[in-house]
Amino acid sequence: MMRTTHISIGLLVLYAIYLVRLICILPFFLKQRQDDSPLRLNSKRKGQLKVFVFLGSGGHTGEMLRLLENYSDLLLANSNTLFVGYSDTQSRAAFAQLAKKTDLKCRIEFYEFIKAREVNSSYFSSFVTIVRTLVDSCFKALSISLRFYSSPHLVLLNGPGTCCVLALWFKLFEWVNLFQSRSNIVYVESLARITSLSLSGKLLYWLADSFVVQWKELQIAKPRAEYYGILV
């Protein structure tokens, strides 16, 4: 009887700890602040910056590459480690062109991911690919998350659907590991979105530590959104 009571108390304490942890990591429970730069680092840890970016193909890749170029002093510094996620060879080739253009010298590691959803795919097909993406991305996201440990880091996303899966995994690992610092997920909404959010934006609005829009109209409509003008 005594042993059962101790187990029950232990489980109750564990439940309380993880409930508090959940409240602490979900951004909509926290007070939002807007700094001078959209790419602030929440971590106070010292060391080389580790950055994860995802190239979402097409226009998403184009905007992400412009973000990397426009903020190269922070994101592409020689001492950084850059983790580059991609889901198509064209995006990786486009990044290679940027690396050549900017004479990139930071350490680069590539991670290939399965697309969460193809354009104009059926609901069933989308469901199958999302499940595959969840499984495939789990171990890769865990590997990257572990590399973040004890170092300043930044997760920079701008869509499409695969970003939602990755953000979910990063937050889940952050929740489970009580000693891990904030994931520091920054989502930048597409320049094409002026008055309404994309589907990825609607989902990541509740997960991203910083949610950045590029039009004032969207900031007015979304209280958590941060606005710094056009970034790409």
Phi, psi and omega in degrees: 000315180297319180297319179297321179296317180296319178297317180297318179294318179299317179294323179294319178295317179298318178298317180295319180298313183285334174293315177296320179299319179298317179297324183287331185264340180280122190296332183285355173272348186256154177288129180276142175227147179246122180262188180286338183234142178289343185253054179284156178253116181285333184285139176261007181290149178267156176130182181288138181286135175244126187237132171248129174233151177239127178266108190271012180079152177058228181296328178298316179296316180302315180292321179295320179295324177291325175298315179299319182288318182291331180243038185296329181300325179270310190279329187245023178301149185302329183277352184285160165247124184248117175265119184249113175265143180208162180231005176209151185293331179297322179293319178295321178295321178295322177294321179299323177295318177297317180299321179290320181295320184264003182053055186295131182238357179287162179288134183234134174231133183257142176228122179266131181240154174279137178297136180289331183198133175273149179299136178065020178280157181287168179298318181294315179298319179297319179299315181297313182291327178294318178297316178299319180294320179301314182291313183297318185281341183303306185290326179289318178295323178296317179300315179293318180300320179293327178290334178290335190304132177069012178232150172296139186209164183209133174249115184248119184231152174213023180100172358272223189302326180302329179298325179295317178297314181296316179299321179298315179295315180301318179291322179296316179294325177296322181291316184291318181273102185294342184260001180274139177284173182303142181299331180060056179274122176247120178251127178251114181292150183300145177299334181289345182268106185257316184240348180217154181277154171288170178299317177299318179298319180298324180280315184283348174304330183263353184245325185291138177292326174229127182243110189250131175243160185249009177225138183299327181301322180287324179296321179296323183282334184238107186301329182280346186290145176248143184232127180231019186087192180279125186261342185239000000 
